[in-house]
Every structure is written in C-alpha cells, then in structure tokens.
C-alpha cells in the first residue's frame, strides 16, 4: 500500500516535506488535513528565530549556525560550555536542522527572489539539513502567513532545531516572538542602530542580541549602546538578561558562543517556553477563527457584491465601520432555523488560512 503524504513526512522524506510545505504555503485545502494528521507528532523541535534590519547578515549568520550545529566537535582547548552547546540545544551531538528563510514579496508584481537560501548552498548535500525559502505574500510582521504551519511540517519530520529567518524588519515587525522559542535580534554597526537600541519594538523582543559584522568600525560602540539600554531595565535576581554577543558571520567568529547562549536560554526558560507555546496556539486559533468566520460571512450570509457595496458606503462616509461591523456580526449570528445554522457551520470546509478574493 502506498504511504500517504503525512506518513512520508513523518518518515522524514525530503520530497514529501517539500510537497507538504507547498500545500500549506499555497493554502491548499489538503494542507489542513495534512496538519491534522501530523499535529500529534509535533512539539518536539526547538524553534530559533533570527530577525533584524535589512543588511544585518542574517542569512550568512544562519548558514554559520547550521554549520556549527552540524559539525561542531569538542576540543580539549575549548571549555565544556562551548563544546557541549550543540548537544544542549537539541539533545544530540549533531542535531538535524530545518531552516525557513522568509523573503519579502514585491507589492507591485507579487513576486519574490527567494534568495536567502543561495547563501546556504554549502548544506545542499547534508541529509540532516532541510532549507526552505518562503515569500511573505504581503503578510506583515516579518513572516509569511504559513510560516507556523511550515515549522509544524519540519517538526513532524523529526528536525531537532528549526531556524526561522525573518525578512529585514523595522521597529515593530515582531511576529517572530509569537512563533519562535528564542528570539535572536541581529544588529549591525554603522547603520544608526546605536539610536535604534533606545527605541521600542524589535529591541524589546530579544532573548539574545547579536552584533554581527563586528569587525567593522563602531561595533564596540553599538554593543555599549545596547548594554546601556539593558541597564535601564531592573532585572530581578535569576531573571534572564539578554546577552550581547559579537559575531563575524563570514568567518564564523563568535557563532559557537551564540549556539552556547541559545542552549543556555533553553535550559533557563522551561516554564517560559511552555507559556510562549500556549500563546502561539492561542494566536493561531484566533487567526483561524477570524478568517474562517469571514469566509462563512461572504459565502453564506452576504449577497454577491454586498461587501463591496458596504466598503464603498464607508469610504463615502455614508456609514461608519463600527455600525457596519455590528450589522454583519448580527446577521451572521442570526438564524431563523437553529438547526439549519448549526448544520451550515458544521459544513465549513477544512481550509487552512486562505486569502480572501479581491473585491
């Protein structure tokens, strides 16, 4: 009997993993059924989020992280903390690694270069590494809408560590903290980050700060600026204080120390990790319910073109959006036949999050 796609994913077949991620990325109806079948086998991987402004060297840093995780061997000259970092991070000496690299989508053409993985070609022959590029497809926050489901696929396929690289972000694209178990914020000297370190948003989500391209002038000044910012926060005894590390991703300098810091955070944050995963589940549930409710509203409640008409009335200031929303909610919940309403809701298709059609 031919194994199903879900069974092949659980067996770790690369082609099945690629096909499964394509299903959830394309928001194919089969994606929801796939996630349903593999979901019980997820929750074991450790998700590492790498974010930062454009040009910070995130892709090269991720490439070096993968190399360190896959090839780092203990040396008598090294401290135990460093040479045991890979094992501490994933529970095995050479953990399998999945990478999701998110690239921006053009707001004009809708296309994406998907070029981040070009910097990771050194791992093409490593069966323990799976790299996938994804386009944001207009989704804000630094990630693609289906990034979480893609991570579930890699998790079910047995990857020990999943590294999620966001697009180049600004000050408030912080979706990564709701997706990853640890957030690594990458900064680079010479681009105004000394001032950005004092601003809210992306600087507040970091569990670990990395000043990459630390061989450039201004690296020490940037480290001092971030440290000064951290000093404004009164950390309690035993509370995690984000370390500020220096790396040169092109040479690999400082990357073993970064892996060790991630492992230390994982060991420290057991209760915090459980809380983050509950929050992640809640956010995902709310997002799914919101989108499926809108689909139900457009498909089963509104007449063809009615939503567009409401939008035009709001734009013309003939109707305020709050009144329109309350009216739509009331109509969606009101039903002369309770049984018919319940049956209609039960027949909602098992779609993953889908894009609404242009109206």
N, C-alpha and C positions, 0 to 999 in steps of 0.2 A: 504494500500500500504506500502510495506516495505521501511523504510527510507534508504537513501543512506549512504555510509560511511562518506561523507562530512557532511551530516545533523546530523549524530550521533556525529561526532567530535564537531560540533557547539553546540550540546546539552550537551557536556562535559562528554560523556560516557567513562569511563576509558578503556574499552576493545577497543573501536573504536580509542581512542587516541593511544594506544599501536600499533594497527594494522596500523594506518596511519604513525606513525614514522617508523615502519618496512618497509613500502613501500618506503619512501624517503631515508631511510638508505641503503636499498638494491638496490636503483636506479632502481626501477621497473618503467616501462612506465606509470603505473597507478598513480605513485607519482606526475607526472607533472599535470595531470588532477585534482588530489586532491588539489594540491596547487592552481591551477587556481580557483577552486570553493570556497576555504576558504579565499583567499587572501584579498578580500574586507573587511573581518571581523577581520583583524589583525591590529597591530599598536597601540594597547591599553596597552599591558603589558610593564612593566619596566624590562629591562634585566640587571642583575648584573653579571659581570664577575669576577671570583675568580681565580687568577693564582699565580704562584710562583714555586720555585725549588722543586724537589722531597723531601719528608720528612718534608715539612713545616707544615703539619697538615691541609691541605686544606679541605679534606673530613670531618674531625671532626668539623672544623670551619663552613662548610656549614650546617652540621647537627644542630649545635647550632644556626645558623642564622635562619633556618627553625623553630626551636622550639621557638625562640624569636618572630618571626613574627606571629606565630600561637597561642601563649599562653600568650604573654606579656600583663599584665593588669596594669592600672595606680595605683600608690600607693601615698598616701599623703606624704610619705617620699621622694618621687622622684621628681626631677624637671620636669616641664611641657615639656621641650625639650626631655627628655628621654622617658616619658610615652606616648608621642604622636608620637613617631618615627615611629611606625608601620603604623599608620593612615597616617602620612605624606608621607610615602614611597609609599603607594599603594592606598590611598584614602578611605580605610576602616580600621576598627579597627583590624580585623583578616583577612588579605588578603589570598586568595588562592595562592598556591605556586607550581611552576613546577621546577624540578631540572634536568639538563642534566649533567651527570658526564662522562667525556671523559677519557678513559683508553688507554694506549699505545698498539699497535699491535706488536707482535713479527715479526721481519724482516725475521726470518727463517721459522717458522711454519705458520705465518699468523694468529695465534690465539691471544686471549686477555682474561685476567682473569675476567675483568669487576667487580672488587672487591670493587670499591669505595662505591657502594650503600650498602655494607654489614655494613658500619658504620652508615647507616641511617635507620636501621630497626625499630627504635622507632616510625617512622611515617607511618608504614605499614597500620595501622588501621584508619588513618586520611584521610577522603574522600576529604579534601581540599588540599591534597599534592599528587603530581604525580612525581615519581622519575624514570628516565630512564638512564641507562648506555649505552655508545656508544664506539665503538672501532675506533681508528684513521684510520685503514686500510691503513696505510702507508702515510697518508696525513701529511705534515709538518705544523708547525706553532702553535702546541699545541691543535688544534681542529680536529674533524673529518670533512670530506668534506661536509657532510649533516647536520652539527650542526645548521646552519642557518635555514634550512627547518624544522628541528625538533622543533626549537623555534617558528616558524610560526604556527605549529600544536598546540603547547601548548597555544600560544597567542589566536588562534581562539577558543580554547576550554574554554576560559574565565579565564585563570590564570592571576592573578594580577601582580605577580612578578615571573620572571623566572631567576633562578640562574644557571649559566653555569660554571662548574668547569673544568679547562683545565688539561691536563696531566702535570706532572712535567716538567717544561721548563727550558731552559738555558737563554742566554743573548739576543737572537734575535728572539725567537718564540713569536711574538706579534700579532697574528691574533685576539686575543680577543678584542683589541681596535677597530677593524673593525666590531665587532659583538655585543658588549655589549654597553649599555648606560652609564655604570660606570664601571671602572676597579679597582678592589681591588688587590693589589700586596701583597702577603703574604711572609714574611721573617721569618727566624728562627735563633736564636743566636747559635754561636758555629760551623758554617759551612763555614766560610770565607765570610759571607755576609757583614762584615764591609768593605772589599775591593770591593765586588761586587757593593756596593752602589755608588761607584765612576765610575762605568762603564756604557756605553751607552746600549740601548736596552730595556730590560724589566723594568729597573728602570725609564725609561722616559715615560712609558705609564700609570703610576699610577695616579689615581684620589684620591686614599686613600691608604696609607701604613699601613699594619698591621704587627707588630712584634708578632708572635704567640709563644707559649711556653715561655711566658715572665717570668715564674717562674724559668727559667734556668739562670745560670751564663752567663753574657755577654749581657743580654737583654738591659740594660741601655746603654751599650757601642754601641750596634747596633742602638738604637734609636738616639743617639748622632751623629753617623756616617751618618745616613740618613738625619737628620736635618742639618748637616754641608753641605751635598750635596745640599739640597734645598736652603741653604743660598747663594749658588753661583749663583742662578738664580734671576735676579732683577724683582720681581713680581710687576706689576703695581697696583695702588690703585683700589680695587674692584676685582682684579683678584683672581681666586681660587688658593689657596696654599694647596697642598695635606697635610692633617693632618697625623701625625704618631701616631698610636694607639697601645696600648699593650693589648694582649688578652691571655687567657689560655683556649683554646677551650675545653679541657677535663672537666673543671669545669664551663665553661660559663662566666668566669670573662672577662669583657670588651666587650662582644658581644652586649649588649644593646647600648653601646656607639658607636659601629660600625654601628648598624642599624640607629642610630640617624645621624651619619655622612653621610651615604648614602642618607637619606632623605634630609639633608641639601644640598648635592650636587645636588640632583634632583631639589630642589627648585631654586638653583642658576643657573642651566645650561639649562634653557629652550631653548634659541637660539642655544647653543652648541649641545643640543640633536638633534634638527632638522638638523643641519649640519652633525652630525655623521650618522644619518639615511639616509640622501641623499648619503653620501659617501658609506655607506653599500650597498645601492641599486645600485650604480654605479659599485662597485666591483663585486657584484653578476651578474649584466648584462654582464660585460666584461668576467667573468669566463664562463658563459653560452655560450656566443657567441664564445669564443675561442674553447671550447670543441665541440660544435655543428659544427663549421667550420671544425675541424679536422675529425669528423665523416663523414661529407659530402665529404671531400677530399679523405678519404680512401675508402668510399663506392662507390662514383660516378665518381671520377676522375682518381685515380691510378689503375693500373692493380694489380692483386693479386701478392704479394711478392715484389712489386716495392719499397715500402717504406723501407723494409728491405735491399734491394739492395742499395738504396741511403745511408742508415746508414753505410753499410759495406764500401762503397766508401769513405765516410767521415772519417771513422776510419782508412782506409788505406792511408789517406792523398791524395787521388786522386781527391777529390772535397771538397771545403770549405763549411761550413754550410750556410754562407750568400748567396752564389750563388744558393745552393740547395733550400733554403727557397724562394728566389725570383722567381726561376723557378716554384716551386709548387704553389705559390700565383698567378703567371701569368696564369698558366694552369687552376687553379680553377676559375679564373675570366673570362677567355677567353671562348667564346662560339660562334660557327658559327650561331646558331639559338637563338636569344634573347628570343623568346617566350618559346622555349624548356628549356632554362636555368632558366627562371623565374618560370616555372612550376615545375622544379626539386627542386628549393629552397623552393617553397611553400609546397612541399610534404615532407619536412624534418619531421621526427617523433617528436612527442611531448614528447621527453625523458627529464628527469632531467639530471643533470651532470652524465655521465657514465664513467666507467673506460675503457680505450682503451684496446683491446685484446693484449696479448703478441705476439710479432712478432719476 
